[in-house]
Amino acid sequence: MSEQRETVTWEELSWSNHIEQEALVRLLINKGILSQDELLNEVRLVQQAYAGQKS
């Protein structure tokens, strides 16, 4: 039996990753494992780290 593969675009892949990440973040916040403020602070730190790598 041959397995048929579906080709997806980069946009579809990006959108899928975005949805999965959003679901994971919502679960973590709803379960009290992570707060909205903790998430935003961590996002800022990661953004700064990536910005520092570009320079």
N, C-alpha and C positions, 0 to 999 in steps of 0.2 A: 504494500500500500504506500502510495506516495502522499506526503503531507503537503497540502496547499498552503502557501504563505500569503498573507495579505500585506500589500505595501501601504504604508502610511506616510503622510507628509510630515515635514518638520513641525508645521503648525499644529497638526493633529497630535503629534507626540508631545509637544509643549503644552497644549491644552490638557491632555490627559495627565501629565505630571502635575500641572497646576491644580487640577481637581483633586488628585490623590493627596497632595500636600495640604490643601485646604481641609480635607476630611480629617487627616491626621492631626492637624493643629486644633481643629474643633474638638476632637475627642480628648486630646490632652488638656485643653482648657475646661471642657465640661466635666472631666473627672477630677479637676482640681490639682492636676499634676503640674500645670503650668498656668501662669496668669497672663492676661493680655499685656500687662506692663513688662513682664519678663520677656515675652516674645518680642515686643517692640524694641526693647533694649538690646536683645541679642541680634535682631535684624540690623540695628544700627552698627553694632560691633563688627558684624560680618561685612557690611557695606564698607566700613572704614578699612577693614583688612584688604578687601579686594581693590579698593581705591589706592591703597598704599602699594599694592603689587603692580599697578599700572604705571606708576610714576617711575 
